Amino acid sequence: MNKTNNTVIIAHDYLCPWCWIGLFQAKRLKEEFPEIAQDWRGFELLPEELGPLPEHKPRPHDPNRPATRLDLLAALDGIPVPKRTIGLVRTHDALQGAEYVKEHAPQHFDAYNEAVYRAYWERSEDISDHAVLSAIAKQSELDGADFITKIKDKVYSHKITKYDDGAYAVDVTHVPTFIFRGERCAEAPYATIREMALRFKAWYDKK
């Protein structure tokens, strides 16, 4: 494959349950198509400009509740969605942290990215808390102090695309969105993502 721009862009936000599924779809994609690079980009679903965070109201377990689209997609791709106990949080700084890792230690990006998802979804940790983010950064072999300093200084804020207007302006209406050159899909099963990857690879193989 031609190595020029052979990258899938993945628009995501850590608080989105569909993006939790997307994390494991992306891991599977990387295993099957290691020649296709991945560029994760932060699309902040609940920036401060949209007002206060919605109140967390845990849904009581109801065995008779019909399966949702999310339930069906998770089951189709064999990805369990953890039942977090924490409410919604601001993700701007966690997304800034991802940009820090891209710049300073790209070889550790996947570890950082997955660690943030697991902290929120599996352990119900507040990923807006700088202590939580610093611990994740250190686990990913990063300089935790410099990492937090850059976040506090909002060095990477300009790299985060916000909903609604900013995201809609670049035609990202849902996350995760996988963007292969001019083709994209959102909240899709792995089979759809794989088909797009095959077309993407075939296009580059002809160059």
N, C-alpha and C positions, 0 to 999 in steps of 0.2 A: 504493500500500500504506500502511496505517496505520503510522506510525513508532513506535508504542508497543510495545516488547518484540519487535520484528521481528528477533530475534537467534537465530542458531544457536550453541549452546554446543558447543565441540570439546574433549573431554577427551583429553589427550595426554601423552606423555613423550618426550624427545629420544632416548633410547636404544632406542626400539622401532622395528623395521624396518617394521611396519605403519603407524606414524605418519609415517615417511618417505613412504610412499605417500599417506597422508592429507594431507600438506603440499601435494602437487601436486593432489590432488582438491579441496582447499579453495581453491587458487588458481583452478582451473577454475570452481568454484562461484561465486566472487566475480566472475569475468568474465561469467558467464552471468546471475547474479542480484545485481547490485551493490546492489540495494535491501535485501538481507538482510545485516545486520551479522553479524560473526563475533566470538565471545568465546572465545579459547583459554584453557583452564584446566589447570593443572599437576596431573597425577596421577602421583605418584612411585612407580615400579614397585619399586625396590630401596632403600627407606629404610634407614638404619643399623640400625633396630630389627630388621630381618629377618636381621641377621648379616653375615658377610663376603661380599664379592662372589664370584660363581662364577669359577673359574679359566678363563682364555681358552684354548680349545683350537680353533685354526683347523681347519676341515674340509678335508681334501685334495680337490682337484678330481676329480670322478668323472663323466665324460661319460655314464655309464650310470645315474646316480642319477635316480630318478623325480622329476618336478617336484613341489614342495611346494605347499600352498595359497597361500603367499606368492608363490611363483614364478608361479602361474597368475593371481593377482589383478594382479600387476605387469604381466604380459604383456597381460592383458585391457585394462588402462587405459593401456598404453604408457608405463610408468614404470620405467626401469631402477633396480635397487637396487644401489648401490655395494658393493663387497666391502671393508669396513673391515678394517684390520689391527690396530687397537687393541682391547683387551678392554672389558668393561663398566665404566662409571664411575658415580660418584654424580652425579645431575642436580639435586639440591636447589637448589644455588646458581644454576645456569643457569635453572631455573624461577623462582626468586626474581627473577632479573634481568628475566625477562619481565614480572613484576608491577611492577617499577620502571619499565620502559618504558611500561606501560599508564598509570601515574600521572603520569609526568613528560613523556613525549613520545609519546602514543598514535599520532601520525602516522608514527612510525618503528617501530611494533611489527612490522609485516610484515617489514621489513628485518632487524630483530634476530632474529626467530623463524627466518626462513629461513637467516640466517647461522650460527646455532647448529647447525641441522640439517646444513648443508653442512660446517661445521667438523668435526663428528664423523663423518659418513657418507662424505664425499668425501675429506677430508684426514686422517682418523684423528687428530684433535687431542683432547686431554684437556679436555673442556668442564667438568670440575670444577676446573681450574686457573684461579685468578683472573687470571693474566696473559692467558690466552686469552680469558676473558670480557671483561676490560677492553679488549682490542684490538677485540673485536666491538662493544662499546659505543661506542667512539670512531668506528669505521666507520659506526655508526648515528647519528652526530652527538650523542652523549650525553656528559655529564661523567663521564669514566671514574673519576676519584677518588671522587666522591660515590657513584657506582654501586657501587663495591667497598666503600666504607664502610658503605652500607646493607645490603649482602649480609652482610658480616662481623658486623654488629649483628643479623642475622636479623630485620630489620624486616618482611619479607614471608613469613616462615616459616608464619605462621598461614593464609596463603592457599593453601598447597600441600596437596592431599589425598593421603594415603598409602595404599598397599596394605599389607595386604589389607583390614583392618576398615573404615578410613575410606572407601575407595572403594566397597566392597560396601554400606556403609550408605546410599549415595546411588544404588545400583543401577548402578554402573559396574564391570563385571567384566572388560572388555577395553578397550584403547586401540588406535586412536582410536575414540571414540564420538561420533557426531554427534547432537545432541539438538535436535529441532525441537519446541518446546512439549512435548506429551506423547508424542511419537513419537521413537524413537531407533533407530540402527543402529550396529553395530561391525564393523570389518574387512570392510567391504562394498565392492562395485564402485561406480564413480561413477554408473552408471545407477540404482542403488538410492537413492543420496544425492540425485540429481536428482529422482526421483519424489517423494521426501519434501519436497524444496524446493518443488516445484510445488503439492503439497497445502497446505503451510504458507503459501505466497503466496496461494493461493485463499482460504484461511480468513481471512487478514487483509484481502484485497480486499473481502470481504463486510461487514467491520465499518464 
